[in-house]
Amino acid sequence: MPYNIWCSGCNSMIAKGVRFNAEKKDVGNYYSTKIWSFTMKAACCKEEIVMQTDPKNCRYVIVSGAQQKTEDFDIEDAETLALPTDDERGMLADPFYRLEHQEKDLQKKKEAEPMLVRLRRISDQRHSDEYSLNKSLRAKLRSQKKKRLLQGEWASIYDCFQRQKRTLLLRPR
């Protein structure tokens, strides 16, 4: 599914990314690009869902059996940046507008700078010496593996292996 939809048969949601076995048919052309129709059955109620490609708008259109779930997000709740509207873009292109609002932008930058510097410092401390971090991690994992071997059913095999190893090292060649 290219996006979340509501099934018309049982009104349940079918999530984006769900795979279907669909029957694919060529239903027409948009200039030289074929328009494909996909017919599939919903798993929830066996309702037949028909979708078509829309090459003009570069998307998929639901023909029957379902409707697209519209999802509206609040910018603050989603913690994303608000994109400027067309009017704001026009104002940002105006050099006088930019000059007038440059102070506000510099103030925002000064407020955010200490946090960015602090985050950068923490990141540098964590990843300063990758070799020693990797070395200590490998040593820790080896000791954990050795403990599991000694505690588990492999303890006798491990002891036998260690004895054999010592005898091989002590034996003259």
Legacy VTK file of the C-alpha trace (Angstrom):
# vtk DataFile Version 3.0
C-alpha trace
ASCII
DATASET POLYDATA
POINTS 173 float
0.000 0.000 0.000
1.509 3.359 -0.907
-0.308 5.136 1.961
-2.714 4.419 4.828
-6.286 3.677 3.707
-9.687 2.870 5.216
-11.376 -0.277 3.875
-14.926 0.458 2.648
-16.171 -3.021 3.543
-15.369 -3.150 7.266
-14.021 0.373 7.883
-10.693 -0.942 9.221
-7.379 0.726 8.475
-4.852 -0.851 6.142
-1.388 0.498 6.873
1.156 1.899 4.459
3.637 -0.754 3.333
1.280 -3.753 3.601
1.891 -6.083 0.685
-0.862 -7.617 -1.438
-1.099 -10.104 -4.258
-2.727 -7.895 -6.862
-3.969 -8.416 -10.369
-2.236 -5.899 -12.642
-3.966 -4.592 -15.776
-3.067 -1.992 -18.384
-6.090 0.371 -18.543
-4.831 3.205 -20.737
-2.076 5.678 -21.494
-1.101 9.149 -20.392
0.941 10.331 -23.359
3.396 7.434 -23.704
3.189 6.254 -20.067
0.931 3.298 -19.298
-1.756 3.629 -16.629
-1.866 0.476 -14.509
-4.799 -0.787 -12.462
-4.234 -3.001 -9.417
-7.093 -5.134 -8.088
-6.602 -6.766 -4.695
-8.714 -8.194 -1.877
-8.493 -6.786 1.646
-7.406 -9.355 4.222
-9.896 -8.096 6.806
-13.179 -8.578 4.899
-12.291 -9.680 1.346
-13.485 -6.317 -0.034
-12.102 -5.733 -3.536
-9.851 -2.655 -3.650
-8.948 -1.117 -7.015
-6.073 1.369 -7.359
-4.628 3.043 -10.439
-1.426 4.849 -11.213
-1.763 8.551 -11.998
1.290 9.493 -14.094
0.107 13.090 -14.480
0.331 13.745 -10.716
2.944 11.039 -9.931
0.758 9.186 -7.430
-1.680 6.307 -6.904
-5.449 6.877 -6.945
-8.025 4.666 -5.212
-10.780 3.853 -7.695
-13.038 1.732 -5.464
-13.162 -0.329 -2.272
-11.336 2.090 0.031
-10.574 5.713 0.763
-7.301 7.387 1.637
-6.720 8.188 5.285
-5.970 11.883 5.641
-3.539 12.674 8.395
-3.073 16.230 9.649
-0.205 16.937 12.010
0.379 19.907 14.236
3.882 21.247 13.573
4.687 21.545 17.283
3.407 18.051 18.151
5.374 16.459 15.319
8.469 18.476 16.330
9.174 19.549 12.774
10.066 22.840 11.188
7.338 24.910 9.583
7.978 25.521 5.899
7.564 29.122 4.783
4.442 29.982 2.810
4.591 31.571 -0.641
4.152 35.045 0.871
7.003 34.457 3.331
9.244 33.172 0.553
8.580 36.350 -1.391
9.421 38.452 1.661
12.618 36.500 2.285
13.724 37.304 -1.242
13.263 41.025 -0.488
16.623 42.466 0.717
14.989 45.161 2.887
12.826 42.612 4.705
15.882 40.439 5.385
17.823 43.429 6.693
14.997 44.397 9.057
14.658 40.872 10.461
18.343 40.011 10.592
18.573 40.990 14.290
15.884 38.479 15.284
17.699 35.735 13.409
21.014 36.581 15.072
19.321 36.526 18.490
17.854 33.073 17.784
21.291 31.888 16.722
22.897 33.164 19.943
20.239 31.427 22.042
20.716 28.080 20.273
24.522 28.208 20.106
25.315 27.115 23.720
23.162 24.014 23.377
24.776 23.106 20.058
28.253 23.597 21.513
27.340 21.423 24.507
25.966 18.672 22.272
29.080 18.826 20.106
31.334 18.549 23.170
29.417 15.511 24.474
29.619 13.869 21.061
33.364 14.522 20.836
33.936 13.051 24.314
31.995 9.898 23.502
33.757 9.277 20.219
37.204 10.668 20.927
39.179 7.418 21.043
37.349 4.730 19.106
40.180 2.211 19.381
40.206 2.142 23.186
36.388 2.024 23.320
36.356 -0.922 20.948
39.178 -2.636 22.864
37.383 -2.350 26.205
34.115 -3.528 24.677
35.776 -6.605 23.153
37.485 -7.408 26.473
34.179 -7.129 28.306
32.424 -9.387 25.795
35.224 -11.967 26.012
34.972 -12.095 29.812
31.179 -12.463 29.638
31.546 -15.287 27.131
34.093 -17.015 29.355
31.742 -16.758 32.367
28.865 -18.236 30.390
31.070 -21.094 29.226
32.257 -21.821 32.761
28.742 -21.684 34.226
26.972 -23.614 31.509
27.125 -27.112 30.112
30.292 -26.291 28.221
32.355 -25.986 31.420
33.872 -29.479 31.173
34.647 -29.034 27.461
36.229 -25.658 28.179
38.396 -27.136 30.984
39.481 -29.966 28.701
40.360 -27.494 25.968
42.366 -25.344 28.401
44.334 -28.379 29.648
45.026 -29.485 26.095
46.173 -25.998 25.203
48.608 -25.942 28.156
50.067 -29.327 27.260
50.575 -28.245 23.664
52.341 -25.101 24.803
54.581 -26.983 27.258
55.472 -29.844 24.923
58.883 -29.402 23.227
58.970 -29.507 19.447
LINES 1 174
173 0 1 2 3 4 5 6 7 8 9 10 11 12 13 14 15 16 17 18 19 20 21 22 23 24 25 26 27 28 29 30 31 32 33 34 35 36 37 38 39 40 41 42 43 44 45 46 47 48 49 50 51 52 53 54 55 56 57 58 59 60 61 62 63 64 65 66 67 68 69 70 71 72 73 74 75 76 77 78 79 80 81 82 83 84 85 86 87 88 89 90 91 92 93 94 95 96 97 98 99 100 101 102 103 104 105 106 107 108 109 110 111 112 113 114 115 116 117 118 119 120 121 122 123 124 125 126 127 128 129 130 131 132 133 134 135 136 137 138 139 140 141 142 143 144 145 146 147 148 149 150 151 152 153 154 155 156 157 158 159 160 161 162 163 164 165 166 167 168 169 170 171 172
